[in-house]
Amino acid sequence: MRRFATKPELAAQMIGRAISAGITGWVTGDEVYGNSTPLRTALETEQVGYVMAVAVSHRITTAAGTRRVDELAQRLPRTAWQRLSAGQGAKGHRCYDWALITLVSMDGAGPARPRLPGRRDRL
């Protein structure tokens, strides 16, 4: 009999098997996966790079304290944003503004993993 497992739990199992098999790489996921603290923690423990969406209300700890990700993005200067195409869509190029927030490690030793990429609709 199999027990129920959430999508993030299933992903963690699959990633664990891949690591055990010697497969290396990185992981991407939408909010379902990005909002899973156990999955992100497992990836960081195994030193697997990842880019996952999180809810705008998600909180990140920085050197300045704990902030919501949307608040961090709002505090960025205009010069931090770069307009890039996310590829061709049904209605033409899907352009967004992108920025990368480098978080400070808790021990002060340098840049932390993960960094926080931000994406917003064109203004």
Biopython code that builds the backbone (N, CA, C, O; Angstrom):
import numpy as np
from Bio.PDB.StructureBuilder import StructureBuilder

atoms = [
    (1, "MET", "N", (0.828, -1.176, 0.000)),
    (1, "MET", "CA", (0.000, 0.000, 0.000)),
    (1, "MET", "C", (0.881, 1.251, 0.000)),
    (1, "MET", "O", (1.853, 1.339, 0.750)),
    (2, "ARG", "N", (0.533, 2.195, -0.834)),
    (2, "ARG", "CA", (1.278, 3.451, -0.908)),
    (2, "ARG", "C", (0.544, 4.523, -0.134)),
    (2, "ARG", "O", (-0.686, 4.582, -0.133)),
    (3, "ARG", "N", (1.315, 5.369, 0.522)),
    (3, "ARG", "CA", (0.699, 6.478, 1.242)),
    (3, "ARG", "C", (0.653, 7.696, 0.331)),
    (3, "ARG", "O", (1.434, 7.802, -0.615)),
    (4, "PHE", "N", (-0.253, 8.602, 0.616)),
    (4, "PHE", "CA", (-0.374, 9.837, -0.146)),
    (4, "PHE", "C", (0.881, 10.673, 0.018)),
    (4, "PHE", "O", (1.442, 10.745, 1.112)),
    (5, "ALA", "N", (1.325, 11.301, -1.052)),
    (5, "ALA", "CA", (2.467, 12.223, -0.997)),
    (5, "ALA", "C", (2.118, 13.452, -1.831)),
    (5, "ALA", "O", (1.532, 13.343, -2.909)),
    (6, "THR", "N", (2.484, 14.607, -1.321)),
    (6, "THR", "CA", (2.250, 15.845, -2.061)),
    (6, "THR", "C", (3.223, 15.938, -3.227)),
    (6, "THR", "O", (4.197, 15.188, -3.290)),
    (7, "LYS", "N", (2.963, 16.849, -4.140)),
    (7, "LYS", "CA", (3.885, 17.044, -5.265)),
    (7, "LYS", "C", (5.303, 17.368, -4.788)),
    (7, "LYS", "O", (6.254, 16.779, -5.303)),
    (8, "PRO", "N", (5.486, 18.283, -3.821)),
    (8, "PRO", "CA", (6.852, 18.532, -3.346)),
    (8, "PRO", "C", (7.508, 17.299, -2.713)),
    (8, "PRO", "O", (8.712, 17.090, -2.864)),
    (9, "GLU", "N", (6.720, 16.487, -2.009)),
    (9, "GLU", "CA", (7.281, 15.263, -1.419)),
    (9, "GLU", "C", (7.710, 14.289, -2.515)),
    (9, "GLU", "O", (8.771, 13.672, -2.424)),
    (10, "LEU", "N", (6.883, 14.156, -3.543)),
    (10, "LEU", "CA", (7.249, 13.297, -4.668)),
    (10, "LEU", "C", (8.509, 13.823, -5.360)),
    (10, "LEU", "O", (9.395, 13.048, -5.721)),
    (11, "ALA", "N", (8.584, 15.151, -5.542)),
    (11, "ALA", "CA", (9.766, 15.749, -6.175)),
    (11, "ALA", "C", (11.015, 15.459, -5.352)),
    (11, "ALA", "O", (12.053, 15.100, -5.908)),
    (12, "ALA", "N", (10.923, 15.612, -4.032)),
    (12, "ALA", "CA", (12.079, 15.347, -3.168)),
    (12, "ALA", "C", (12.537, 13.901, -3.294)),
    (12, "ALA", "O", (13.738, 13.633, -3.314)),
    (13, "GLN", "N", (11.594, 12.968, -3.380)),
    (13, "GLN", "CA", (11.948, 11.560, -3.553)),
    (13, "GLN", "C", (12.660, 11.328, -4.886)),
    (13, "GLN", "O", (13.682, 10.645, -4.947)),
    (14, "MET", "N", (12.105, 11.906, -5.946)),
    (14, "MET", "CA", (12.709, 11.736, -7.285)),
    (14, "MET", "C", (14.097, 12.369, -7.338)),
    (14, "MET", "O", (15.022, 11.784, -7.902)),
    (15, "ILE", "N", (14.249, 13.547, -6.762)),
    (15, "ILE", "CA", (15.551, 14.223, -6.760)),
    (15, "ILE", "C", (16.550, 13.421, -5.934)),
    (15, "ILE", "O", (17.713, 13.292, -6.315)),
    (16, "GLY", "N", (16.096, 12.883, -4.802)),
    (16, "GLY", "CA", (16.971, 12.049, -3.972)),
    (16, "GLY", "C", (17.473, 10.825, -4.729)),
    (16, "GLY", "O", (18.644, 10.461, -4.616)),
    (17, "ARG", "N", (16.590, 10.186, -5.502)),
    (17, "ARG", "CA", (17.008, 9.027, -6.301)),
    (17, "ARG", "C", (18.002, 9.440, -7.386)),
    (17, "ARG", "O", (18.961, 8.719, -7.663)),
    (18, "ALA", "N", (17.771, 10.602, -8.000)),
    (18, "ALA", "CA", (18.684, 11.078, -9.040)),
    (18, "ALA", "C", (20.069, 11.350, -8.456)),
    (18, "ALA", "O", (21.082, 10.993, -9.057)),
    (19, "ILE", "N", (20.108, 11.981, -7.285)),
    (19, "ILE", "CA", (21.394, 12.265, -6.628)),
    (19, "ILE", "C", (22.105, 10.959, -6.291)),
    (19, "ILE", "O", (23.310, 10.832, -6.509)),
    (20, "SER", "N", (21.364, 9.992, -5.760)),
    (20, "SER", "CA", (21.949, 8.686, -5.421)),
    (20, "SER", "C", (22.513, 7.979, -6.647)),
    (20, "SER", "O", (23.475, 7.217, -6.553)),
    (21, "ALA", "N", (21.896, 8.243, -7.807)),
    (21, "ALA", "CA", (22.353, 7.626, -9.062)),
    (21, "ALA", "C", (23.498, 8.401, -9.699)),
    (21, "ALA", "O", (23.984, 8.028, -10.767)),
    (22, "GLY", "N", (23.933, 9.483, -9.046)),
    (22, "GLY", "CA", (25.059, 10.250, -9.568)),
    (22, "GLY", "C", (24.680, 11.299, -10.599)),
    (22, "GLY", "O", (25.554, 11.866, -11.255)),
    (23, "ILE", "N", (23.395, 11.564, -10.749)),
    (23, "ILE", "CA", (22.938, 12.575, -11.709)),
    (23, "ILE", "C", (23.074, 13.947, -11.071)),
    (23, "ILE", "O", (22.635, 14.154, -9.940)),
    (24, "THR", "N", (23.675, 14.880, -11.785)),
    (24, "THR", "CA", (23.843, 16.232, -11.275)),
    (24, "THR", "C", (23.045, 17.200, -12.138)),
    (24, "THR", "O", (22.664, 16.880, -13.264)),
    (25, "GLY", "N", (22.803, 18.360, -11.606)),
    (25, "GLY", "CA", (22.060, 19.375, -12.344)),
    (25, "GLY", "C", (21.433, 20.357, -11.386)),
    (25, "GLY", "O", (21.902, 20.536, -10.262)),
    (26, "TRP", "N", (20.380, 20.988, -11.835)),
    (26, "TRP", "CA", (19.653, 21.934, -11.007)),
    (26, "TRP", "C", (18.165, 21.754, -11.248)),
    (26, "TRP", "O", (17.758, 21.046, -12.169)),
    (27, "VAL", "N", (17.348, 22.404, -10.408)),
    (27, "VAL", "CA", (15.916, 22.162, -10.366)),
    (27, "VAL", "C", (15.155, 23.469, -10.555)),
    (27, "VAL", "O", (15.572, 24.511, -10.051)),
    (28, "THR", "N", (14.039, 23.414, -11.280)),
    (28, "THR", "CA", (13.135, 24.556, -11.373)),
    (28, "THR", "C", (11.750, 24.101, -10.940)),
    (28, "THR", "O", (11.426, 22.915, -11.005)),
    (29, "GLY", "N", (10.942, 25.047, -10.499)),
    (29, "GLY", "CA", (9.586, 24.702, -10.105)),
    (29, "GLY", "C", (8.724, 25.930, -9.904)),
    (29, "GLY", "O", (9.229, 27.039, -9.733)),
    (30, "ASP", "N", (7.421, 25.722, -9.927)),
    (30, "ASP", "CA", (6.487, 26.818, -9.697)),
    (30, "ASP", "C", (6.237, 26.968, -8.197)),
    (30, "ASP", "O", (6.930, 26.353, -7.387)),
    (31, "GLU", "N", (5.248, 27.784, -7.827)),
    (31, "GLU", "CA", (4.970, 28.071, -6.414)),
    (31, "GLU", "C", (4.655, 26.836, -5.591)),
    (31, "GLU", "O", (4.958, 26.798, -4.398)),
    (32, "VAL", "N", (4.055, 25.830, -6.199)),
    (32, "VAL", "CA", (3.739, 24.605, -5.448)),
    (32, "VAL", "C", (5.018, 24.038, -4.835)),
    (32, "VAL", "O", (5.016, 23.594, -3.687)),
    (33, "TYR", "N", (6.094, 24.055, -5.591)),
    (33, "TYR", "CA", (7.375, 23.523, -5.123)),
    (33, "TYR", "C", (8.162, 24.575, -4.339)),
    (33, "TYR", "O", (8.766, 24.258, -3.315)),
    (34, "GLY", "N", (8.161, 25.808, -4.806)),
    (34, "GLY", "CA", (8.917, 26.873, -4.149)),
    (34, "GLY", "C", (8.422, 27.202, -2.759)),
    (34, "GLY", "O", (9.206, 27.634, -1.914)),
    (35, "ASN", "N", (7.130, 27.007, -2.498)),
    (35, "ASN", "CA", (6.580, 27.287, -1.172)),
    (35, "ASN", "C", (6.819, 26.146, -0.189)),
    (35, "ASN", "O", (6.419, 26.236, 0.972)),
    (36, "SER", "N", (7.465, 25.075, -0.641)),
    (36, "SER", "CA", (7.747, 23.934, 0.227)),
    (36, "SER", "C", (9.112, 24.111, 0.897)),
    (36, "SER", "O", (10.155, 23.879, 0.285)),
    (37, "THR", "N", (9.083, 24.522, 2.149)),
    (37, "THR", "CA", (10.340, 24.683, 2.896)),
    (37, "THR", "C", (11.121, 23.376, 2.976)),
    (37, "THR", "O", (12.338, 23.401, 2.790)),
    (38, "PRO", "N", (10.485, 22.233, 3.244)),
    (38, "PRO", "CA", (11.264, 20.986, 3.298)),
    (38, "PRO", "C", (11.975, 20.661, 1.976)),
    (38, "PRO", "O", (13.101, 20.164, 1.989)),
    (39, "LEU", "N", (11.330, 20.937, 0.844)),
    (39, "LEU", "CA", (11.966, 20.664, -0.445)),
    (39, "LEU", "C", (13.156, 21.599, -0.658)),
    (39, "LEU", "O", (14.232, 21.149, -1.052)),
    (40, "ARG", "N", (12.970, 22.894, -0.401)),
    (40, "ARG", "CA", (14.083, 23.842, -0.578)),
    (40, "ARG", "C", (15.241, 23.505, 0.355)),
    (40, "ARG", "O", (16.406, 23.588, -0.034)),
    (41, "THR", "N", (14.914, 23.123, 1.591)),
    (41, "THR", "CA", (15.952, 22.756, 2.561)),
    (41, "THR", "C", (16.716, 21.521, 2.092)),
    (41, "THR", "O", (17.940, 21.465, 2.206)),
    (42, "ALA", "N", (16.002, 20.542, 1.568)),
    (42, "ALA", "CA", (16.660, 19.325, 1.062)),
    (42, "ALA", "C", (17.594, 19.658, -0.089)),
    (42, "ALA", "O", (18.704, 19.131, -0.160)),
    (43, "LEU", "N", (17.155, 20.532, -0.994)),
    (43, "LEU", "CA", (18.007, 20.922, -2.123)),
    (43, "LEU", "C", (19.256, 21.648, -1.636)),
    (43, "LEU", "O", (20.357, 21.392, -2.124)),
    (44, "GLU", "N", (19.086, 22.546, -0.683)),
    (44, "GLU", "CA", (20.243, 23.280, -0.155)),
    (44, "GLU", "C", (21.192, 22.348, 0.584)),
    (44, "GLU", "O", (22.410, 22.491, 0.474)),
    (45, "THR", "N", (20.648, 21.393, 1.339)),
    (45, "THR", "CA", (21.482, 20.427, 2.060)),
    (45, "THR", "C", (22.322, 19.602, 1.084)),
    (45, "THR", "O", (23.493, 19.321, 1.339)),
    (46, "GLU", "N", (21.711, 19.224, -0.026)),
    (46, "GLU", "CA", (22.407, 18.431, -1.049)),
    (46, "GLU", "C", (23.202, 19.302, -2.015)),
    (46, "GLU", "O", (23.835, 18.790, -2.939)),
    (47, "GLN", "N", (23.171, 20.614, -1.805)),
    (47, "GLN", "CA", (23.870, 21.592, -2.660)),
    (47, "GLN", "C", (23.436, 21.490, -4.119)),
    (47, "GLN", "O", (24.258, 21.533, -5.035)),
    (48, "VAL", "N", (22.131, 21.353, -4.312)),
    (48, "VAL", "CA", (21.545, 21.331, -5.644)),
    (48, "VAL", "C", (21.002, 22.732, -5.918)),
    (48, "VAL", "O", (20.188, 23.246, -5.151)),
    (49, "GLY", "N", (21.450, 23.347, -7.008)),
    (49, "GLY", "CA", (20.951, 24.658, -7.375)),
    (49, "GLY", "C", (19.496, 24.589, -7.791)),
    (49, "GLY", "O", (19.045, 23.589, -8.349)),
    (50, "TYR", "N", (18.762, 25.662, -7.515)),
    (50, "TYR", "CA", (17.353, 25.672, -7.894)),
    (50, "TYR", "C", (16.859, 27.094, -8.135)),
    (50, "TYR", "O", (17.389, 28.063, -7.593)),
    (51, "VAL", "N", (15.833, 27.181, -8.962)),
    (51, "VAL", "CA", (15.079, 28.416, -9.164)),
    (51, "VAL", "C", (13.615, 28.016, -9.083)),
    (51, "VAL", "O", (13.130, 27.237, -9.904)),
    (52, "MET", "N", (12.909, 28.553, -8.084)),
    (52, "MET", "CA", (11.501, 28.220, -7.888)),
    (52, "MET", "C", (10.728, 29.478, -7.554)),
    (52, "MET", "O", (11.219, 30.364, -6.854)),
    (53, "ALA", "N", (9.530, 29.538, -8.058)),
    (53, "ALA", "CA", (8.652, 30.654, -7.730)),
    (53, "ALA", "C", (8.178, 30.517, -6.287)),
    (53, "ALA", "O", (8.020, 29.412, -5.769)),
    (54, "VAL", "N", (7.956, 31.663, -5.653)),
    (54, "VAL", "CA", (7.346, 31.688, -4.320)),
    (54, "VAL", "C", (6.232, 32.726, -4.339)),
    (54, "VAL", "O", (6.191, 33.590, -5.215)),
    (55, "ALA", "N", (5.344, 32.635, -3.381)),
    (55, "ALA", "CA", (4.271, 33.615, -3.263)),
    (55, "ALA", "C", (4.856, 34.985, -2.926)),
    (55, "ALA", "O", (5.913, 35.071, -2.302)),
    (56, "VAL", "N", (4.175, 36.054, -3.333)),
    (56, "VAL", "CA", (4.670, 37.402, -3.034)),
    (56, "VAL", "C", (4.724, 37.654, -1.538)),
    (56, "VAL", "O", (5.458, 38.534, -1.088)),
    (57, "SER", "N", (3.965, 36.905, -0.767)),
    (57, "SER", "CA", (3.966, 37.068, 0.688)),
    (57, "SER", "C", (5.082, 36.268, 1.366)),
    (57, "SER", "O", (5.245, 36.345, 2.584)),
    (58, "HIS", "N", (5.851, 35.503, 0.586)),
    (58, "HIS", "CA", (6.949, 34.700, 1.139)),
    (58, "HIS", "C", (7.956, 35.631, 1.809)),
    (58, "HIS", "O", (8.255, 36.707, 1.291)),
    (59, "ARG", "N", (8.468, 35.221, 2.945)),
    (59, "ARG", "CA", (9.398, 36.067, 3.697)),
    (59, "ARG", "C", (10.819, 35.523, 3.561)),
    (59, "ARG", "O", (11.056, 34.317, 3.632)),
    (60, "ILE", "N", (11.764, 36.457, 3.360)),
    (60, "ILE", "CA", (13.182, 36.146, 3.199)),
    (60, "ILE", "C", (13.959, 36.895, 4.275)),
    (60, "ILE", "O", (13.692, 38.066, 4.545)),
    (61, "THR", "N", (14.912, 36.217, 4.877)),
    (61, "THR", "CA", (15.763, 36.873, 5.862)),
    (61, "THR", "C", (16.986, 37.448, 5.168)),
    (61, "THR", "O", (17.710, 36.740, 4.468)),
    (62, "THR", "N", (17.205, 38.732, 5.369)),
    (62, "THR", "CA", (18.356, 39.436, 4.800)),
    (62, "THR", "C", (19.150, 40.058, 5.941)),
    (62, "THR", "O", (18.770, 39.929, 7.105)),
    (63, "ALA", "N", (20.241, 40.727, 5.617)),
    (63, "ALA", "CA", (21.036, 41.406, 6.633)),
    (63, "ALA", "C", (20.218, 42.503, 7.320)),
    (63, "ALA", "O", (20.490, 42.856, 8.467)),
    (64, "ALA", "N", (19.223, 43.038, 6.622)),
    (64, "ALA", "CA", (18.379, 44.104, 7.175)),
    (64, "ALA", "C", (17.177, 43.544, 7.941)),
    (64, "ALA", "O", (16.359, 44.312, 8.447)),
    (65, "GLY", "N", (17.064, 42.245, 8.030)),
    (65, "GLY", "CA", (15.935, 41.642, 8.728)),
    (65, "GLY", "C", (15.103, 40.788, 7.795)),
    (65, "GLY", "O", (15.501, 40.519, 6.662)),
    (66, "THR", "N", (13.953, 40.366, 8.273)),
    (66, "THR", "CA", (13.063, 39.524, 7.488)),
    (66, "THR", "C", (12.051, 40.392, 6.767)),
    (66, "THR", "O", (11.387, 41.232, 7.374)),
    (67, "ARG", "N", (11.941, 40.177, 5.453)),
    (67, "ARG", "CA", (11.053, 40.988, 4.616)),
    (67, "ARG", "C", (10.274, 40.081, 3.658)),
    (67, "ARG", "O", (10.724, 38.989, 3.312)),
    (68, "ARG", "N", (9.105, 40.555, 3.241)),
    (68, "ARG", "CA", (8.349, 39.892, 2.173)),
    (68, "ARG", "C", (9.096, 40.099, 0.862)),
    (68, "ARG", "O", (9.745, 41.128, 0.674)),
    (69, "VAL", "N", (9.010, 39.120, -0.055)),
    (69, "VAL", "CA", (9.732, 39.252, -1.320)),
    (69, "VAL", "C", (9.199, 40.410, -2.152)),
    (69, "VAL", "O", (9.977, 41.062, -2.848)),
    (70, "ASP", "N", (7.893, 40.688, -2.102)),
    (70, "ASP", "CA", (7.385, 41.827, -2.872)),
    (70, "ASP", "C", (7.906, 43.145, -2.316)),
    (70, "ASP", "O", (8.118, 44.090, -3.076)),
    (71, "GLU", "N", (8.117, 43.227, -1.001)),
    (71, "GLU", "CA", (8.681, 44.429, -0.396)),
    (71, "GLU", "C", (10.137, 44.617, -0.833)),
    (71, "GLU", "O", (10.561, 45.733, -1.134)),
    (72, "LEU", "N", (10.894, 43.520, -0.866)),
    (72, "LEU", "CA", (12.283, 43.607, -1.330)),
    (72, "LEU", "C", (12.337, 44.109, -2.770)),
    (72, "LEU", "O", (13.160, 44.961, -3.103)),
    (73, "ALA", "N", (11.466, 43.582, -3.616)),
    (73, "ALA", "CA", (11.444, 43.990, -5.017)),
    (73, "ALA", "C", (11.079, 45.464, -5.159)),
    (73, "ALA", "O", (11.659, 46.167, -5.986)),
    (74, "GLN", "N", (10.129, 45.936, -4.366)),
    (74, "GLN", "CA", (9.712, 47.337, -4.438)),
    (74, "GLN", "C", (10.821, 48.290, -4.020)),
    (74, "GLN", "O", (10.855, 49.435, -4.473)),
    (75, "ARG", "N", (11.718, 47.841, -3.173)),
    (75, "ARG", "CA", (12.806, 48.693, -2.683)),
    (75, "ARG", "C", (13.970, 48.821, -3.682)),
    (75, "ARG", "O", (14.852, 49.661, -3.508)),
    (76, "LEU", "N", (13.963, 47.991, -4.713)),
    (76, "LEU", "CA", (15.055, 48.042, -5.684)),
    (76, "LEU", "C", (14.965, 49.309, -6.526)),
    (76, "LEU", "O", (13.871, 49.746, -6.881)),
    (77, "PRO", "N", (16.126, 49.905, -6.850)),
    (77, "PRO", "CA", (16.110, 51.073, -7.743)),
    (77, "PRO", "C", (15.779, 50.638, -9.171)),
    (77, "PRO", "O", (15.956, 49.475, -9.532)),
    (78, "ARG", "N", (15.303, 51.573, -9.966)),
    (78, "ARG", "CA", (14.974, 51.273, -11.368)),
    (78, "ARG", "C", (16.155, 50.647, -12.110)),
    (78, "ARG", "O", (15.970, 49.787, -12.970)),
    (79, "THR", "N", (17.369, 51.086, -11.772)),
    (79, "THR", "CA", (18.560, 50.591, -12.468)),
    (79, "THR", "C", (18.843, 49.120, -12.181)),
    (79, "THR", "O", (19.647, 48.503, -12.880)),
    (80, "ALA", "N", (18.201, 48.553, -11.171)),
    (80, "ALA", "CA", (18.416, 47.135, -10.841)),
    (80, "ALA", "C", (17.653, 46.215, -11.785)),
    (80, "ALA", "O", (17.945, 45.022, -11.870)),
    (81, "TRP", "N", (16.664, 46.779, -12.503)),
    (81, "TRP", "CA", (15.800, 45.972, -13.364)),
    (81, "TRP", "C", (16.289, 45.992, -14.799)),
    (81, "TRP", "O", (16.717, 47.029, -15.306)),
    (82, "GLN", "N", (16.225, 44.851, -15.445)),
    (82, "GLN", "CA", (16.625, 44.719, -16.847)),
    (82, "GLN", "C", (15.494, 44.039, -17.610)),
    (82, "GLN", "O", (14.994, 42.996, -17.188)),
    (83, "ARG", "N", (15.093, 44.630, -18.730)),
    (83, "ARG", "CA", (14.007, 44.074, -19.531)),
    (83, "ARG", "C", (14.552, 42.973, -20.434)),
    (83, "ARG", "O", (15.491, 43.189, -21.200)),
    (84, "LEU", "N", (13.948, 41.793, -20.332)),
    (84, "LEU", "CA", (14.347, 40.645, -21.139)),
    (84, "LEU", "C", (13.116, 39.929, -21.661)),
    (84, "LEU", "O", (12.054, 39.961, -21.039)),
    (85, "SER", "N", (13.262, 39.291, -22.796)),
    (85, "SER", "CA", (12.176, 38.508, -23.370)),
    (85, "SER", "C", (12.185, 37.113, -22.757)),
    (85, "SER", "O", (13.235, 36.489, -22.599)),
    (86, "ALA", "N", (10.998, 36.645, -22.421)),
    (86, "ALA", "CA", (10.847, 35.270, -21.932)),
    (86, "ALA", "C", (10.475, 34.344, -23.087)),
    (86, "ALA", "O", (10.067, 33.202, -22.874)),
    (87, "GLY", "N", (10.618, 34.846, -24.305)),
    (87, "GLY", "CA", (10.334, 34.030, -25.479)),
    (87, "GLY", "C", (9.070, 34.451, -26.191)),
    (87, "GLY", "O", (8.322, 35.311, -25.725)),
    (88, "GLN", "N", (8.857, 33.840, -27.304)),
    (88, "GLN", "CA", (7.700, 34.139, -28.146)),
    (88, "GLN", "C", (6.455, 33.479, -27.554)),
    (88, "GLN", "O", (6.476, 32.304, -27.187)),
    (89, "GLY", "N", (5.393, 34.238, -27.469)),
    (89, "GLY", "CA", (4.111, 33.704, -27.022)),
    (89, "GLY", "C", (3.082, 33.857, -28.123)),
    (89, "GLY", "O", (3.402, 34.308, -29.223)),
    (90, "ALA", "N", (1.874, 33.491, -27.834)),
    (90, "ALA", "CA", (0.799, 33.584, -28.820)),
    (90, "ALA", "C", (0.545, 35.020, -29.263)),
    (90, "ALA", "O", (0.062, 35.254, -30.370)),
    (91, "LYS", "N", (0.871, 35.983, -28.399)),
    (91, "LYS", "CA", (0.629, 37.399, -28.713)),
    (91, "LYS", "C", (1.928, 38.172, -28.908)),
    (91, "LYS", "O", (1.953, 39.393, -28.748)),
    (92, "GLY", "N", (2.995, 37.478, -29.250)),
    (92, "GLY", "CA", (4.287, 38.136, -29.463)),
    (92, "GLY", "C", (5.249, 37.826, -28.329)),
    (92, "GLY", "O", (5.024, 36.915, -27.532)),
    (93, "HIS", "N", (6.330, 38.602, -28.271)),
    (93, "HIS", "CA", (7.328, 38.384, -27.217)),
    (93, "HIS", "C", (6.728, 38.654, -25.845)),
    (93, "HIS", "O", (5.987, 39.618, -25.649)),
    (94, "ARG", "N", (7.062, 37.787, -24.908)),
    (94, "ARG", "CA", (6.653, 37.972, -23.516)),
    (94, "ARG", "C", (7.822, 38.628, -22.794)),
    (94, "ARG", "O", (8.764, 37.951, -22.381)),
    (95, "CYS", "N", (7.758, 39.938, -22.644)),
    (95, "CYS", "CA", (8.841, 40.691, -22.009)),
    (95, "CYS", "C", (8.505, 40.983, -20.554)),
    (95, "CYS", "O", (7.380, 41.357, -20.221)),
    (96, "TYR", "N", (9.490, 40.805, -19.706)),
    (96, "TYR", "CA", (9.367, 41.103, -18.281)),
    (96, "TYR", "C", (10.605, 41.853, -17.845)),
    (96, "TYR", "O", (11.641, 41.801, -18.508)),
    (97, "ASP", "N", (10.495, 42.551, -16.727)),
    (97, "ASP", "CA", (11.650, 43.162, -16.094)),
    (97, "ASP", "C", (12.176, 42.182, -15.049)),
    (97, "ASP", "O", (11.406, 41.606, -14.281)),
    (98, "TRP", "N", (13.504, 42.000, -15.030)),
    (98, "TRP", "CA", (14.155, 41.044, -14.135)),
    (98, "TRP", "C", (15.194, 41.753, -13.273)),
    (98, "TRP", "O", (15.834, 42.705, -13.719)),
    (99, "ALA", "N", (15.357, 41.289, -12.047)),
    (99, "ALA", "CA", (16.398, 41.779, -11.144)),
    (99, "ALA", "C", (16.884, 40.605, -10.306)),
    (99, "ALA", "O", (16.165, 39.621, -10.129)),
    (100, "LEU", "N", (18.091, 40.710, -9.798)),
    (100, "LEU", "CA", (18.651, 39.656, -8.951)),
    (100, "LEU", "C", (19.063, 40.280, -7.629)),
    (100, "LEU", "O", (19.913, 41.170, -7.588)),
    (101, "ILE", "N", (18.457, 39.808, -6.555)),
    (101, "ILE", "CA", (18.795, 40.286, -5.217)),
    (101, "ILE", "C", (19.755, 39.280, -4.605)),
    (101, "ILE", "O", (19.397, 38.120, -4.402)),
    (102, "THR", "N", (20.973, 39.718, -4.311)),
    (102, "THR", "CA", (21.948, 38.843, -3.678)),
    (102, "THR", "C", (21.773, 38.953, -2.175)),
    (102, "THR", "O", (21.932, 40.033, -1.606)),
    (103, "LEU", "N", (21.452, 37.858, -1.537)),
    (103, "LEU", "CA", (21.242, 37.845, -0.100)),
    (103, "LEU", "C", (22.571, 37.693, 0.619)),
    (103, "LEU", "O", (23.497, 37.068, 0.101)),
    (104, "VAL", "N", (22.664, 38.258, 1.802)),
    (104, "VAL", "CA", (23.879, 38.153, 2.611)),
    (104, "VAL", "C", (23.738, 36.927, 3.497)),
    (104, "VAL", "O", (22.684, 36.686, 4.085)),
    (105, "SER", "N", (24.814, 36.155, 3.582)),
    (105, "SER", "CA", (24.756, 34.941, 4.399)),
    (105, "SER", "C", (24.600, 35.306, 5.867)),
    (105, "SER", "O", (25.031, 36.372, 6.307)),
    (106, "MET", "N", (23.993, 34.430, 6.595)),
    (106, "MET", "CA", (23.761, 34.681, 8.012)),
    (106, "MET", "C", (25.065, 34.750, 8.805)),
    (106, "MET", "O", (25.126, 35.427, 9.832)),
    (107, "ASP", "N", (26.111, 34.055, 8.340)),
    (107, "ASP", "CA", (27.373, 34.077, 9.065)),
    (107, "ASP", "C", (28.282, 35.221, 8.615)),
    (107, "ASP", "O", (29.383, 35.381, 9.141)),
    (108, "GLY", "N", (27.825, 36.021, 7.640)),
    (108, "GLY", "CA", (28.590, 37.166, 7.178)),
    (108, "GLY", "C", (29.764, 36.812, 6.293)),
    (108, "GLY", "O", (30.587, 37.677, 5.991)),
    (109, "ALA", "N", (29.864, 35.553, 5.865)),
    (109, "ALA", "CA", (31.025, 35.097, 5.110)),
    (109, "ALA", "C", (30.938, 35.406, 3.623)),
    (109, "ALA", "O", (31.916, 35.191, 2.907)),
    (110, "GLY", "N", (29.825, 35.894, 3.137)),
    (110, "GLY", "CA", (29.726, 36.204, 1.716)),
    (110, "GLY", "C", (28.336, 35.944, 1.191)),
    (110, "GLY", "O", (27.395, 35.750, 1.962)),
    (111, "PRO", "N", (28.205, 35.940, -0.139)),
    (111, "PRO", "CA", (26.876, 35.727, -0.728)),
    (111, "PRO", "C", (26.285, 34.394, -0.302)),
    (111, "PRO", "O", (26.978, 33.378, -0.236)),
    (112, "ALA", "N", (25.026, 34.420, -0.022)),
    (112, "ALA", "CA", (24.331, 33.204, 0.398)),
    (112, "ALA", "C", (23.659, 32.541, -0.781)),
    (112, "ALA", "O", (23.395, 33.180, -1.800)),
    (113, "ARG", "N", (23.386, 31.270, -0.641)),
    (113, "ARG", "CA", (22.496, 30.580, -1.546)),
    (113, "ARG", "C", (21.183, 30.506, -0.819)),
    (113, "ARG", "O", (21.220, 30.181, 0.368)),
    (114, "PRO", "N", (20.074, 30.757, -1.362)),
    (114, "PRO", "CA", (19.881, 31.146, -2.749)),
    (114, "PRO", "C", (19.912, 32.661, -2.928)),
    (114, "PRO", "O", (19.841, 33.421, -1.962)),
    (115, "ARG", "N", (20.017, 33.072, -4.170)),
    (115, "ARG", "CA", (19.794, 34.462, -4.530)),
    (115, "ARG", "C", (18.335, 34.566, -4.920)),
    (115, "ARG", "O", (17.699, 33.566, -5.254)),
    (116, "LEU", "N", (17.821, 35.750, -4.878)),
    (116, "LEU", "CA", (16.405, 35.931, -5.165)),
    (116, "LEU", "C", (16.224, 36.637, -6.494)),
    (116, "LEU", "O", (16.387, 37.855, -6.569)),
    (117, "PRO", "N", (15.882, 35.885, -7.570)),
    (117, "PRO", "CA", (15.569, 36.558, -8.831)),
    (117, "PRO", "C", (14.151, 37.099, -8.749)),
    (117, "PRO", "O", (13.244, 36.441, -8.240)),
    (118, "GLY", "N", (13.982, 38.302, -9.256)),
    (118, "GLY", "CA", (12.662, 38.914, -9.258)),
    (118, "GLY", "C", (12.194, 39.157, -10.675)),
    (118, "GLY", "O", (12.985, 39.506, -11.550)),
    (119, "ARG", "N", (10.905, 38.970, -10.898)),
    (119, "ARG", "CA", (10.320, 39.230, -12.205)),
    (119, "ARG", "C", (9.056, 40.048, -12.013)),
    (119, "ARG", "O", (8.242, 39.754, -11.138)),
    (120, "ARG", "N", (8.899, 41.060, -12.821)),
    (120, "ARG", "CA", (7.673, 41.845, -12.772)),
    (120, "ARG", "C", (7.217, 42.147, -14.186)),
    (120, "ARG", "O", (8.012, 42.154, -15.126)),
    (121, "ASP", "N", (5.920, 42.398, -14.318)),
    (121, "ASP", "CA", (5.395, 42.822, -15.615)),
    (121, "ASP", "C", (5.986, 44.178, -15.966)),
    (121, "ASP", "O", (6.335, 44.964, -15.085)),
    (122, "ARG", "N", (6.091, 44.437, -17.246)),
    (122, "ARG", "CA", (6.620, 45.724, -17.681)),
    (122, "ARG", "C", (5.786, 46.856, -17.140)),
    (122, "ARG", "O", (4.558, 46.787, -17.104)),
    (123, "LEU", "N", (6.470, 47.899, -16.721)),
    (123, "LEU", "CA", (5.761, 49.078, -16.180)),
    (123, "LEU", "C", (5.537, 50.108, -17.261)),
    (123, "LEU", "O", (4.959, 51.163, -16.999)),
]
sb = StructureBuilder()
sb.init_structure("model")
sb.init_model(0)
sb.init_chain("A")
sb.init_seg("    ")
for serial, (resi, resn, name, xyz) in enumerate(atoms, 1):
    if name == "N":
        sb.init_residue(resn, " ", resi, " ")
    sb.init_atom(name, np.array(xyz, "f"), 0.0, 1.0, " ", f" {name:<3s}", serial, name[0])
structure = sb.get_structure()
